[in-house]
Amino acid sequence: MLIPQLPCYPAEAIELLHNLVAAHAGEQIGLLGSSLGGYFAIWLSQKFNLPAVVVNPAVRPFDLFEQYLGEQVNPYTKERYILQSHHLMNYKQYKLMH
């Protein structure tokens, strides 16, 4: 089981997850995620045709996170970062298929 610590910025998180799944191509892979992790799990599931279990996934983080623009603190790593509108656009480019 792999539980990666995701970067705070969406493009970096997607790149890390994409590379991680690609590095294990041909292996039996399943995905699990909740909230924003659920969003990423659904995206990876659609991209790589993998099974996924999600709990209360964020399906439109580009709308949800508008209220969090500005300086933030990652609750797990205590890393400070600045969420900007272009980050919301990064989420939008990975919009989930319906």
GUFI-955805 format. One record per residue (C-alpha): x, y, z; residue in three letters. Coordinates in steps of 0.05 Angstrom, whole numbers, plus 5000, padded with zeros to 4 digits. Example, Ala and Ser with C-alpha at 12.3 -4.5 7.8 and 13.67 -1.06 7.14 Angstrom:
% residues 2
524649105156ala
527349795143ser
//
This chain:
% residues 98
500050005000met
502650684981leu
500351315017ile
503951904985pro
504252585019gln
501453024964leu
504253704948pro
499854294964cys
499254524892tyr
494654134844pro
499354084784ala
504853804828glu
500053314862ala
497353064795ile
504352984768glu
506552584829leu
500452134827leu
500752034751his
508051834756asn
506751374815leu
501251004779val
505150984714ala
511150694751ala
506750104773his
503649974705ala
502149244695gly
501249124770glu
494549024803gln
492649724827ile
486649994864gly
485550704887leu
482450984951leu
481251704968gly
476852185006ser
475352914996ser
480753194950leu
484052514949gly
477452244922gly
477752754866tyr
484752524848phe
482751794854ala
476951884806ile
481352254756trp
486651714759leu
481351174754ser
478651484690gln
485551614661lys
488450924675phe
481950514677asn
483150304749leu
478150124803pro
477150654857ala
473550724922val
472051444943val
468951735005val
465552414999asn
469952634940pro
470853364923ala
467953364852val
468854104837arg
474854344878pro
475754924830phe
469155204858asp
469854944929leu
476755254941phe
475055964918glu
473656144991gln
480655915010tyr
484756354963leu
490656654998gly
495556395049glu
494055705077gln
497455195123val
497454455107asn
494454135170pro
498853525164tyr
505653795144thr
504854505172lys
507554755105glu
505255465088arg
503055595017tyr
499056094977ile
492955854939leu
491856284878gln
486556314825ser
491055974774his
491355374820his
483755324815leu
484555324739met
489454734747asn
483954344781tyr
479154534726lys
483654244672gln
483053564707tyr
475453614707lys
472152944718leu
468152594664met
460852464678his
//
